[in-house]
């Protein structure tokens, strides 16, 4: 008989139906038709409209004679009132299928719109884990960035504009019905956005691998995502039209998303949500700046896992003592971030020392912190913020 300690702990794995590859995003209208759509709410933003991706889907909906209405009043870090405005439009227009086209902001906003409509409740009431009673209408996601992974995850991140903090809504009802992942849609991203979203996926993969809710199944996705990002992100920033790098980064984003959706995240994201909500900062940039400092804090709690991740990034640890391994790993993370063009500090991003106590108090309450490999105190979170200034 096997000992209890030898058994794999019970784990749940959720994922949408995924179509991956060139031409995937042009299947959105067909999915809406198969869902029996009477009217589609197309959720996007001005940047995606300018790039032309949402217009192509509009044309496909017209060919199938599916009525639709566009909701585009979305800003980076989607706000609670934007979700509520979108839900009002969805209800008044009688929409019964939602298509989200864009990065994390339109997709998270679309998730929020759906559950507000079906539960008749304010979006902030869903904060936390498993707080959504009724799933939203069918949701089809078309990601146009390689990093946020909202298209495959059970997370939605919304800014509470009163408290000035990002809230996490985590529920299997947040998993889209279909993720149509087409690397071609990322070719209109500038280098800065390519780097920011790629480093977002990088943080997803690292945090999911060391999460205390991880499993051998999620580890497979995390490790491959780290490998792909390490070998392709810099190239995709410098050679944006070469599809091999775009393909690999989109695959990495998907894999990292499947990993963190099921293993959850950690302190990097808890601290980034606090930062992003307070100063309206780009999520990927916050993650990128914080990762090396959180790894420095966490290392002793999961040294073998961090060494495994380091080996994927071509670090040779032979003969090094644990402290030296940590120093080398943290330096490698910092160097990679800077090579991707992300040279900011929290100070240059607008964070002041007097902001830190409030940021730390909000961060420690974030549900992502629960699965961090090392339980932090408020004072320790303050220290990490200070180091990243």
PyMOL commands that set and color helices and strands:
alter all, ss='L'
color gray80, all
select helices_A, chain A and resi 4-6+24-34+46-51+53-63+80-93+104-119+123-126+172-174+183-188+191-210+216-238+243-263+267-279+283-301+303-312+322-339+353-363+367-371+378-388
alter helices_A, ss='H'
color red, helices_A
select strands_A, chain A and resi 17-20+39-43+67-71+97-102+128-129+138-143+155-160+165-170+178-181
alter strands_A, ss='S'
color yellow, strands_A
deselect
rebuild
show_as cartoon
